[in-house]
Amino acid sequence: MLAKHIGRMKKSAIAYALALTGGLLLAPPIASAHPHIFVEARLEVLAGPDGNVQELRNVWRFDEVFSSSVLMDFDKNTNLKLDPDELKEVGKTVRDSLAEYDYYTNLTLNGKNIKVNKPDVINVDYRDGQLLMFFAVKPSEPMPLIKGNKLSFGIYDPTLYTSIDFPTDNELVTEGTAFKSCSQKVVRPNPDEVIAENRSTLTDAFFNDPTGTTMSKLFATRIDVEC
């Protein structure tokens, strides 16, 4: 079955891989899934002057193996590098591929899931054999930083095909005056503990296809904010 999917999506290696991570293909059971793409990430959550969350700024650095596959697929003039027009095409492909999956963004406001708008552009660079992506997404509805509100900001691939890692807590930050009146902490969930604590609400459907539920946010490395 995977061979059939690969054949269908051979147009672009990155489109195939990102479609896998987003759940366009049959997602593997969470118990046996393991990452194939590795990303070191940085997340900056910016509050606007109106006291609402304005945008989330992302920096993703991909592993060398995946980066080299992207180079081979998008290096149309075979000069062994990605020229500006080729980098732009990579960014467009990613922007289109991950739109339906909110760019792996997990946002909640008082427990309610908040979607994000499509970024204006995904900027791409290729340095020292690794692909880098820089982009910002905005919440699709207001997320006010006012007393009594609890907010959460995380990045996570629910299929586990991509491992998105924040090397240190310093790679998850908030910026803006409105955050100063709120407490915040970086949370790095232990998957075994999450499953044990939520077994009654994690259904068979979740374990067989986590992309079909909203429970994946429980496993996301995230910033929890309480105002």
Kinemage of the C-alpha trace (Angstrom):
@kinemage 1
@onewidth
@group {chain A} dominant
@subgroup {mainchain}
@vectorlist {calphas} color= white
{ca met a 1} P 0.000 0.000 0.000
{ca leu a 2} L 2.815 2.404 0.810
{ca ala a 3} L 4.389 1.706 -2.572
{ca lys a 4} L 1.147 2.759 -4.226
{ca his a 5} L 1.076 5.981 -2.216
{ca ile a 6} L 4.706 6.716 -3.025
{ca gly a 7} L 4.007 6.231 -6.708
{ca arg a 8} L 1.095 8.647 -6.577
{ca met a 9} L 3.083 11.321 -4.769
{ca lys a 10} L 6.441 10.961 -6.492
{ca lys a 11} L 6.037 14.423 -7.978
{ca ser a 12} L 7.791 15.816 -4.914
{ca ala a 13} L 9.711 14.079 -2.152
{ca ile a 14} L 8.898 16.831 0.297
{ca ala a 15} L 5.206 16.798 -0.594
{ca tyr a 16} L 5.159 13.047 0.020
{ca ala a 17} L 6.924 13.281 3.348
{ca leu a 18} L 4.857 16.179 4.609
{ca ala a 19} L 1.665 14.520 3.431
{ca leu a 20} L 2.650 11.483 5.466
{ca thr a 21} L 3.228 13.590 8.542
{ca gly a 22} L -0.032 15.437 8.063
{ca gly a 23} L -2.066 12.262 7.726
{ca leu a 24} L -2.940 12.361 4.017
{ca leu a 25} L -1.743 8.761 3.847
{ca leu a 26} L -2.797 5.991 6.168
{ca ala a 27} L -1.269 6.916 9.517
{ca pro a 28} L 0.570 4.126 11.363
{ca pro a 29} L -0.656 3.112 14.814
{ca ile a 30} L 0.863 5.356 17.452
{ca ala a 31} L 2.259 2.405 19.383
{ca ser a 32} L 4.489 1.315 16.486
{ca ala a 33} L 5.142 4.652 14.801
{ca his a 34} L 8.584 6.158 14.853
{ca pro a 35} L 9.996 9.329 13.354
{ca his a 36} L 11.536 9.432 9.877
{ca ile a 37} L 12.188 13.184 9.769
{ca phe a 38} L 13.941 15.078 12.545
{ca val a 39} L 13.529 18.801 13.155
{ca glu a 40} L 15.152 21.131 15.659
{ca ala a 41} L 12.710 23.960 16.268
{ca arg a 42} L 12.268 27.353 17.877
{ca leu a 43} L 8.902 28.889 18.748
{ca glu a 44} L 8.292 32.531 19.612
{ca val a 45} L 4.773 33.550 20.674
{ca leu a 46} L 4.195 37.263 20.191
{ca ala a 47} L 1.503 39.303 21.942
{ca gly a 48} L 0.157 42.379 20.163
{ca pro a 49} L -0.493 45.817 21.659
{ca asp a 50} L -4.201 44.946 21.981
{ca gly a 51} L -3.421 42.200 24.507
{ca asn a 52} L -4.185 39.323 22.126
{ca val a 53} L -1.803 36.714 20.792
{ca gln a 54} L -0.633 38.194 17.507
{ca glu a 55} L 1.409 35.430 15.885
{ca leu a 56} L 3.611 32.409 16.417
{ca arg a 57} L 7.020 32.553 14.788
{ca asn a 58} L 8.624 29.256 13.822
{ca val a 59} L 12.146 28.245 12.883
{ca trp a 60} L 12.610 24.629 11.733
{ca arg a 61} L 15.988 23.021 10.950
{ca phe a 62} L 15.661 19.637 9.224
{ca asp a 63} L 18.025 16.684 9.522
{ca glu a 64} L 20.673 16.160 6.836
{ca val a 65} L 19.133 13.003 5.352
{ca phe a 66} L 15.755 14.584 4.709
{ca ser a 67} L 17.420 17.832 3.585
{ca ser a 68} L 19.463 15.966 0.980
{ca ser a 69} L 16.321 14.318 -0.401
{ca val a 70} L 14.739 17.749 -0.808
{ca leu a 71} L 17.883 18.974 -2.556
{ca met a 72} L 17.727 16.099 -5.042
{ca asp a 73} L 14.058 16.683 -5.750
{ca phe a 74} L 14.124 20.471 -6.166
{ca asp a 75} L 17.576 21.034 -7.692
{ca lys a 76} L 16.187 21.375 -11.208
{ca asn a 77} L 19.397 22.714 -12.760
{ca thr a 78} L 21.509 20.026 -11.030
{ca asn a 79} L 24.089 22.461 -9.657
{ca leu a 80} L 24.012 20.703 -6.253
{ca lys a 81} L 22.459 23.632 -4.460
{ca leu a 82} L 19.057 25.255 -4.093
{ca asp a 83} L 18.850 28.540 -5.952
{ca pro a 84} L 16.410 31.286 -4.865
{ca asp a 85} L 13.651 30.150 -7.220
{ca glu a 86} L 14.062 26.547 -6.058
{ca leu a 87} L 13.937 27.570 -2.404
{ca lys a 88} L 10.776 29.516 -3.137
{ca glu a 89} L 9.218 26.406 -4.675
{ca val a 90} L 10.074 24.370 -1.572
{ca gly a 91} L 8.382 26.978 0.612
{ca lys a 92} L 5.279 27.016 -1.577
{ca thr a 93} L 5.054 23.221 -1.478
{ca val a 94} L 5.259 23.132 2.319
{ca arg a 95} L 2.798 26.011 2.674
{ca asp a 96} L 0.243 24.122 0.586
{ca ser a 97} L 0.961 20.672 2.050
{ca leu a 98} L 0.519 21.536 5.714
{ca ala a 99} L -2.373 24.000 5.468
{ca glu a 100} L -5.009 21.455 6.416
{ca tyr a 101} L -3.010 20.406 9.465
{ca asp a 102} L -2.363 23.822 10.951
{ca tyr a 103} L 1.391 23.491 10.409
{ca tyr a 104} L 1.537 21.100 13.392
{ca thr a 105} L 0.393 23.942 15.635
{ca asn a 106} L -1.560 23.030 18.768
{ca leu a 107} L -3.266 26.072 20.308
{ca thr a 108} L -5.867 26.070 23.045
{ca leu a 109} L -7.762 28.781 24.885
{ca asn a 110} L -9.420 27.535 28.071
{ca gly a 111} L -9.342 24.026 26.603
{ca lys a 112} L -10.788 25.008 23.236
{ca asn a 113} L -8.719 24.169 20.161
{ca ile a 114} L -7.810 27.219 18.071
{ca lys a 115} L -6.852 26.866 14.419
{ca val a 116} L -4.314 29.052 12.628
{ca asn a 117} L -4.439 31.000 9.394
{ca lys a 118} L -2.233 30.138 6.453
{ca pro a 119} L 1.112 31.968 6.647
{ca asp a 120} L 1.783 34.633 4.044
{ca val a 121} L 4.991 32.868 3.042
{ca ile a 122} L 7.338 30.152 4.245
{ca asn a 123} L 10.905 31.324 3.792
{ca val a 124} L 13.431 28.575 3.107
{ca asp a 125} L 17.212 28.413 3.215
{ca tyr a 126} L 19.770 25.642 2.759
{ca arg a 127} L 22.877 25.937 4.934
{ca asp a 128} L 25.621 23.436 5.707
{ca gly a 129} L 23.596 20.570 4.289
{ca gln a 130} L 20.448 21.334 6.261
{ca leu a 131} L 17.127 22.794 5.203
{ca leu a 132} L 15.783 25.695 7.289
{ca met a 133} L 12.277 27.135 7.286
{ca phe a 134} L 11.102 30.410 8.807
{ca phe a 135} L 7.418 31.319 9.003
{ca ala a 136} L 4.750 32.890 11.202
{ca val a 137} L 1.155 31.795 11.725
{ca lys a 138} L -1.673 33.765 13.314
{ca pro a 139} L -4.558 32.381 15.389
{ca ser a 140} L -7.806 32.242 13.454
{ca glu a 141} L -9.675 33.875 16.344
{ca pro a 142} L -8.760 36.164 19.258
{ca met a 143} L -6.680 34.724 22.095
{ca pro a 144} L -6.813 37.437 24.776
{ca leu a 145} L -4.240 37.456 27.574
{ca ile a 146} L -6.704 38.525 30.263
{ca lys a 147} L -7.229 37.422 33.852
{ca gly a 148} L -8.708 33.954 34.145
{ca asn a 149} L -7.656 32.734 30.714
{ca lys a 150} L -5.493 29.654 30.227
{ca leu a 151} L -3.632 29.332 26.946
{ca ser a 152} L -1.351 26.697 25.475
{ca phe a 153} L 1.029 26.856 22.504
{ca gly a 154} L 2.636 23.706 21.123
{ca ile a 155} L 4.137 22.189 17.990
{ca tyr a 156} L 3.614 18.471 17.427
{ca asp a 157} L 3.161 15.944 14.610
{ca pro a 158} L 0.411 13.559 15.803
{ca thr a 159} L 1.492 10.717 13.475
{ca leu a 160} L 5.021 10.702 14.952
{ca tyr a 161} L 6.450 10.621 11.424
{ca thr a 162} L 8.292 13.864 12.181
{ca ser a 163} L 10.094 14.434 15.454
{ca ile a 164} L 9.953 18.141 16.317
{ca asp a 165} L 12.437 18.809 19.083
{ca phe a 166} L 13.170 21.942 21.079
{ca pro a 167} L 16.788 21.456 22.269
{ca thr a 168} L 16.317 23.645 25.347
{ca asp a 169} L 13.457 25.461 27.051
{ca asn a 170} L 15.023 28.688 25.764
{ca glu a 171} L 13.740 27.738 22.316
{ca leu a 172} L 10.151 28.272 23.487
{ca val a 173} L 9.585 31.914 24.358
{ca thr a 174} L 6.889 34.553 24.688
{ca glu a 175} L 7.273 38.204 23.779
{ca gly a 176} L 5.096 41.235 24.474
{ca thr a 177} L 3.922 43.310 27.422
{ca ala a 178} L 0.655 41.392 27.835
{ca phe a 179} L 2.523 38.221 28.835
{ca lys a 180} L 4.082 39.962 31.844
{ca ser a 181} L 0.851 39.698 33.836
{ca cys a 182} L 0.622 35.938 33.223
{ca ser a 183} L 2.519 32.962 34.606
{ca gln a 184} L 4.001 30.519 32.136
{ca lys a 185} L 5.968 27.302 31.954
{ca val a 186} L 7.427 24.971 29.329
{ca val a 187} L 5.858 21.496 29.461
{ca arg a 188} L 7.596 18.423 28.038
{ca pro a 189} L 5.076 15.576 28.452
{ca asn a 190} L 6.193 12.018 29.124
{ca pro a 191} L 4.152 9.916 26.632
{ca asp a 192} L 3.804 6.965 29.027
{ca glu a 193} L 2.522 9.231 31.785
{ca val a 194} L 0.090 10.983 29.409
{ca ile a 195} L -1.349 7.656 28.280
{ca ala a 196} L -1.639 6.375 31.854
{ca glu a 197} L -3.356 9.557 33.053
{ca asn a 198} L -5.767 9.774 30.111
{ca arg a 199} L -6.424 6.140 29.264
{ca ser a 200} L -10.155 6.511 29.872
{ca thr a 201} L -10.425 9.286 27.265
{ca leu a 202} L -7.906 7.968 24.737
{ca thr a 203} L -10.095 5.722 22.592
{ca asp a 204} L -9.091 2.896 20.244
{ca ala a 205} L -9.614 5.341 17.391
{ca phe a 206} L -6.867 7.549 18.796
{ca phe a 207} L -4.333 4.726 19.013
{ca asn a 208} L -5.138 3.504 15.506
{ca asp a 209} L -5.245 6.947 13.886
{ca pro a 210} L -4.226 9.849 16.145
{ca thr a 211} L -4.815 12.335 13.320
{ca gly a 212} L -8.532 11.636 13.587
{ca thr a 213} L -8.790 13.028 17.101
{ca thr a 214} L -7.915 16.215 18.970
{ca met a 215} L -6.054 14.381 21.722
{ca ser a 216} L -2.595 14.663 20.152
{ca lys a 217} L -2.124 18.021 21.873
{ca leu a 218} L -1.582 16.135 25.135
{ca phe a 219} L 1.787 14.926 23.815
{ca ala a 220} L 3.042 18.255 22.477
{ca thr a 221} L 6.007 20.086 23.934
{ca arg a 222} L 4.358 23.384 24.700
{ca ile a 223} L 4.172 26.655 26.603
{ca asp a 224} L 1.315 26.777 29.117
{ca val a 225} L 0.198 30.280 30.091
{ca glu a 226} L -2.196 31.232 32.910
{ca cys a 227} L -3.349 34.828 33.319
